[in-house]
Amino acid sequence: MKAPALALFLILTLLQSPAARAADAVGAFAAGDFAAARTAGRAAGDAEGLALACEAGLVLGSYIEKGEARVRSLHGAIEDCAKVIEAGGAGVGPYVKYAIGFGFEAKRLHSVGGATASKKLFADAVARFPDSGFARAALAGWHANVTRQAGIGRIALGASRDEARRGFMTAARLDSDNPVILFEQLRFLAAGDRQDRLAAIDVAAQLARLSPRDAFETLILEKAAPLGAALSGREKDLDAALDAAEPFAGVRGEAPGLKFEPPFRTSFPSSDQPE
């Protein structure tokens, strides 16, 4: 690009409004360019843009990037959502996604205190948005993941499959066609006993009937399909499908040299209660 054209491009970029940049972030996210969505969302700098940057960072770290890069994306996502919350008036998304990111960071550090704190953040989000299926499913997901991965430590953490089951049922009732909620419910049921796995077949069929609205939902449905298929196969194949469907798989102990201090722990700023 020649100098005059480059100068014009830079001027036009600088003149682009935050709303236009947020729209660029939405378009990039829908198309599956999550890195571009994060860049555009941060450039917008408003609540919509930063919330989308947070979500894009979690997607990148969960399923696309590896090693230190995904840990940096995780930390960046936590900070992006924190900025939206700190500005006041945030909807349910930034609260829940902040708690999700915090939970993954606790898992990376193998921190019992962090796991307990993340549960409190999820509960805080539910208290603020009691009619949100997303918030209810996120708290249920905490119970599901801890009971599956913490062994006897789940008792000390207060995790319960019964709580997870009730939470997912409530979430699905509040938001019946949300593929993210149904995917987490499928992961929970597929990791359970025979009765749970039978219920998982129905959830997998429900997911198979959904049409994705963007590239992220396409990714989720692609992750769900082999898990649903494995429900009728061998147990070792089901375990492998569960591992393949796990976000931030293998993050525990990753990039130990990266230090990070989350902006808030155990609860969100009280001044940011929604009106």
Backbone hydrogen bonds, N-H to C=O, Kabsch-Sander energy under -0.5 kcal/mol:
donor,donor_aa,acceptor,acceptor_aa,energy
6,L,2,K,-2.9
7,A,3,A,-2.7
8,L,4,P,-2.3
9,F,5,A,-2.4
10,L,6,L,-2.4
11,I,7,A,-2.3
12,L,8,L,-2.6
13,T,9,F,-2.2
14,L,10,L,-2.4
15,L,11,I,-2.1
16,Q,12,L,-0.9
16,Q,13,T,-0.6
21,R,17,S,-2.2
22,A,18,P,-2.7
23,A,19,A,-2.2
24,D,20,A,-2.1
25,A,21,R,-2.1
26,V,22,A,-2.3
27,G,23,A,-2.5
28,A,24,D,-2.6
29,F,25,A,-2.5
30,A,26,V,-2.5
31,A,27,G,-1.7
32,G,28,A,-0.8
32,G,29,F,-1.0
33,D,28,A,-2.4
34,F,32,G,-1.4
37,A,33,D,-2.1
38,R,34,F,-2.1
39,T,35,A,-2.1
40,A,36,A,-2.8
41,G,37,A,-2.4
42,R,38,R,-2.3
43,A,39,T,-2.1
44,A,40,A,-2.1
45,G,41,G,-1.8
50,L,46,D,-2.8
51,A,47,A,-2.3
52,L,48,E,-1.9
53,A,49,G,-2.2
54,C,50,L,-2.4
55,E,51,A,-2.1
56,A,52,L,-2.9
57,G,53,A,-2.3
58,L,54,C,-1.9
59,V,55,E,-2.1
60,L,56,A,-2.6
61,G,57,G,-2.5
62,S,58,L,-2.4
63,Y,59,V,-2.4
64,I,59,V,-0.6
64,I,60,L,-1.7
65,E,60,L,-3.2
69,A,66,K,-1.0
70,R,66,K,-0.7
70,R,67,G,-0.6
71,V,67,G,-1.2
72,R,68,E,-2.3
73,S,69,A,-2.0
74,L,70,R,-2.1
75,H,71,V,-2.4
76,G,72,R,-2.5
77,A,73,S,-2.4
78,I,74,L,-2.1
79,E,75,H,-2.0
80,D,76,G,-2.5
81,C,77,A,-2.4
82,A,78,I,-2.1
83,K,79,E,-2.0
84,V,80,D,-1.4
85,I,81,C,-2.2
86,E,82,A,-2.9
87,A,83,K,-1.4
88,G,84,V,-0.6
88,G,85,I,-1.2
95,Y,91,G,-0.8
96,V,92,V,-2.4
97,K,93,G,-3.0
98,Y,94,P,-2.1
99,A,95,Y,-2.1
100,I,96,V,-2.4
101,G,97,K,-2.6
102,F,98,Y,-2.8
103,G,99,A,-2.4
104,F,100,I,-2.1
105,E,101,G,-2.2
106,A,102,F,-2.3
107,K,103,G,-2.0
108,R,104,F,-2.6
109,L,105,E,-2.1
110,H,106,A,-0.5
110,H,107,K,-0.9
111,S,106,A,-2.7
112,V,110,H,-0.6
115,A,111,S,-2.2
116,T,112,V,-2.3
117,A,113,G,-2.4
118,S,114,G,-2.5
119,K,115,A,-1.7
120,K,116,T,-1.6
121,L,117,A,-1.9
122,F,118,S,-2.4
123,A,119,K,-2.5
124,D,120,K,-2.2
125,A,121,L,-2.2
126,V,122,F,-2.2
127,A,123,A,-2.3
128,R,124,D,-1.9
129,F,125,A,-2.1
132,S,129,F,-1.9
133,G,131,D,-0.6
136,R,132,S,-2.0
137,A,133,G,-2.7
138,A,134,F,-2.0
139,L,135,A,-1.9
140,A,136,R,-2.2
141,G,137,A,-2.7
142,W,138,A,-1.6
143,H,139,L,-1.8
144,A,140,A,-2.6
145,N,141,G,-2.9
146,V,142,W,-2.4
147,T,143,H,-2.3
148,R,144,A,-1.4
149,Q,145,N,-2.0
150,A,146,V,-2.7
153,G,150,A,-2.0
154,R,151,G,-1.7
155,I,152,I,-1.5
156,A,152,I,-0.7
157,L,153,G,-1.7
158,G,154,R,-0.8
158,G,155,I,-0.7
159,A,154,R,-2.6
164,A,160,S,-2.0
165,R,161,R,-2.9
166,R,162,D,-2.4
167,G,163,E,-2.5
168,F,164,A,-2.6
169,M,165,R,-2.1
170,T,166,R,-2.2
171,A,167,G,-2.6
172,A,168,F,-2.8
173,R,169,M,-1.6
174,L,170,T,-2.0
175,D,171,A,-2.1
178,N,175,D,-1.2
182,L,178,N,-2.4
183,F,179,P,-2.3
184,E,180,V,-2.1
185,Q,181,I,-2.3
186,L,182,L,-2.6
187,R,183,F,-2.4
188,F,184,E,-2.1
189,L,185,Q,-2.7
190,A,186,L,-2.7
191,A,187,R,-1.0
191,A,188,F,-0.6
192,G,189,L,-1.8
197,R,193,D,-2.6
198,L,194,R,-2.0
199,A,195,Q,-1.9
200,A,196,D,-2.1
201,I,197,R,-1.2
202,D,198,L,-0.9
203,V,199,A,-1.6
204,A,200,A,-2.8
205,A,201,I,-2.0
206,Q,202,D,-2.0
207,L,203,V,-2.4
208,A,204,A,-2.1
209,R,205,A,-1.0
209,R,206,Q,-0.6
210,L,207,L,-1.4
215,A,30,A,-1.3
218,T,214,D,-1.9
219,L,215,A,-2.2
220,I,216,F,-2.5
221,L,217,E,-2.5
222,E,218,T,-2.1
223,K,219,L,-1.9
224,A,220,I,-2.1
225,A,221,L,-1.8
227,L,223,K,-0.8
228,G,224,A,-2.7
229,A,225,A,-2.3
230,A,226,P,-1.8
231,L,227,L,-0.6
231,L,228,G,-0.9
232,S,229,A,-1.0
233,G,230,A,-1.7
238,L,234,R,-1.9
239,D,235,E,-2.5
240,A,236,K,-1.8
241,A,237,D,-2.2
242,L,238,L,-2.4
243,D,239,D,-2.2
244,A,240,A,-2.1
245,A,241,A,-1.3
246,E,242,L,-0.6
246,E,243,D,-0.9
248,F,62,S,-0.9
249,A,62,S,-0.6
249,A,246,E,-0.9
251,V,248,F,-1.7
253,G,108,R,-3.3
254,E,251,V,-2.4
258,L,255,A,-1.9
259,K,257,G,-0.7
267,S,265,R,-2.4
272,D,269,P,-1.6
273,Q,270,S,-1.1
